[in-house]
């Protein structure tokens, strides 16, 4: 599936607040795809640190993953 299709799915699932479907997309998007950053930001805004961290890790953005955990007070994930 192309990035454009994933972007549409991300928009739709976000509007529906279907976070389970959004979480499934994490596995389908290839590593280092910029959509992972957008997806991580959406999870972070929703307070879902575990999924945001998965996205950031897949991007190789470990500092952003830790910052997300700190921001959302998920110290167990950060450590």
C-alpha positions as CSV (number, residue, x, y, z in Angstrom):
1,X,0.0,0.0,0.0
2,X,1.3,3.5,-0.8
3,X,2.0,6.2,1.7
4,X,-0.9,8.2,0.3
5,X,-3.3,5.3,1.2
6,X,-1.9,5.0,4.7
7,X,-2.3,8.7,5.2
8,X,-5.9,8.5,4.3
9,X,-6.4,5.6,6.6
10,X,-4.7,7.4,9.4
11,X,-7.0,10.4,8.9
12,X,-10.1,8.3,8.8
13,X,-9.2,6.1,11.9
14,X,-8.2,9.3,13.8
15,X,-11.6,10.9,13.1
16,X,-13.3,7.7,14.2
17,X,-11.1,7.5,17.2
18,X,-10.4,3.9,16.2
19,X,-7.0,3.5,17.9
20,X,-6.9,-0.3,17.6
21,X,-6.9,0.1,13.8
22,X,-4.3,2.8,14.0
23,X,-2.1,0.5,16.1
24,X,-2.3,-2.2,13.4
25,X,-1.0,0.3,10.8
26,X,2.2,0.6,12.8
27,X,3.3,-2.9,11.7
28,X,2.4,-2.3,8.1
29,X,4.3,1.0,7.6
30,X,8.0,0.4,6.7
31,X,10.8,1.6,9.0
32,X,11.9,5.2,8.7
33,X,8.7,6.2,6.8
34,X,7.8,9.8,7.8
35,X,4.2,8.7,8.4
36,X,5.4,7.0,11.6
37,X,6.2,10.4,13.0
38,X,2.7,11.7,12.2
39,X,1.2,8.6,13.7
40,X,3.3,8.8,16.8
41,X,2.2,12.4,17.3
42,X,-1.4,11.4,17.1
43,X,-1.0,8.6,19.7
44,X,0.9,11.0,21.9
45,X,-1.9,13.6,21.7
46,X,-4.4,10.8,22.6
47,X,-2.2,9.9,25.6
48,X,-1.3,6.5,24.2
49,X,2.4,6.4,25.0
50,X,2.9,2.7,24.3
51,X,1.9,3.0,20.6
52,X,3.7,6.4,20.2
53,X,6.9,4.8,21.5
54,X,6.5,1.9,19.0
55,X,6.3,4.4,16.2
56,X,9.3,6.4,17.4
57,X,11.4,3.3,17.9
58,X,10.6,2.1,14.3
59,X,11.8,5.5,13.2
60,X,15.0,5.2,15.3
61,X,13.9,8.3,17.2
62,X,14.7,7.0,20.7
63,X,14.9,10.5,22.3
64,X,11.4,11.4,21.1
65,X,10.2,8.1,22.5
66,X,11.6,8.9,25.9
67,X,10.4,12.5,25.7
68,X,6.9,11.2,25.0
69,X,7.0,8.9,28.0
70,X,8.2,11.8,30.2
71,X,5.5,14.1,28.9
72,X,2.7,11.5,29.5
73,X,4.2,10.3,32.9
74,X,4.8,6.7,31.7
75,X,8.0,6.2,33.5
76,X,7.8,2.4,33.3
77,X,8.0,2.6,29.5
78,X,10.7,5.2,29.5
79,X,13.1,3.1,31.7
